[in-house]
């Protein structure tokens, strides 16, 4: 993503190392105040195992089957409108490709801090190992570390930030990002079809454009898991996000709907997919970019990989005419997408507030 290469984040302590030090002590006060927020559990959280409250599950096999495609497309469109999230099963990305990637990401984070620092961010870029959205010296901080890379198109890669340990890391990232990119394009076609638009209408905005990968390490926090956040409430600025995690018995993702947080219990091998800000704008609000966050487990680590698919960045972004239904009010005017991204990455994460600033009165 071009804007990630012109915007930096203030340096802060390595959270993985901090967590190891804190978790070895009994004194709760060893956790720095900047990581302690108001009790995240003070807001109602609905358990993900309640089938009536779970985010929808979409089956790619049913989308591809002529007999079930229309019904599954309608289900997909409904999920993107009412939840902004869904889990995707039978997605076709080979287990080996996923397994190799997740194993190598875990291997990277297991390395000593000094080895990981070889791939650290630079002052004017979010790419590399470090943090994002740290814009002041007194803001609250997230209990996580990340490695961020621009992975597609392949010719846009900055290999200075691509780890060479584990030895297969670069191959794994390449194979996974290529498979997931084609999957995202297919989903965009079915999303358009689900609301009565031409399948190519959305795919054409994203095809061949930037794909970013954020690899997240969420350390456990034995003393105060209920008072730290792995990732603050936010929406994604891109179009479509595909998320995979290493372990399905550690649930950290939560989605906000109707003022309550819903815990997402990811199905084994499924992608968790969500709509980003750009798709809400392009669809004139038909698809919803929904606030979400990551919470921390008291004794277990969690590792996840998010793939962000971006639209053309050198264009004015606004609702596509074919997605504005007759009689509907246009919710967003034309927006310079580079300016949109710059404002997003130079501020603290703050729910849906960034996107809402671009809505028409």
Buried (B, 14 or more C-beta within 10 A) or exposed (E): BBBBBBBBBBEBBBBBBBBEEBBEEEEEEBBEEBBBBEEBEEEEBBEBEEEEEBBBEBBBEBBBEEEBBEEBBEBBBBBBBEBBBBBBBEBEBEEEBBBBBBBBBBBBBBBEEEEBEBBEBBEEBBBBBBBBBBBEEEBBBBBBBBBBBBBBEEEBBBEEBBBEBBEBBBEBBBBBBBBBBEBBBBBBBBBBBBBEBEBEBBBBBBBEBBBBBBBBBBBBBBBBBBBBBBBBBBBBBBBBBBBBBBBEEBBBBBBBBEEEBBBBBBBEBBBBBBBBBBBBBBBBBBBBBBBBBBBBBEEBBBBBBBBBBBBBBEEEBBBBEEBBEEEEEEBBEEBEBBEBBBBBBEEBBBBBBBBEEBEEE
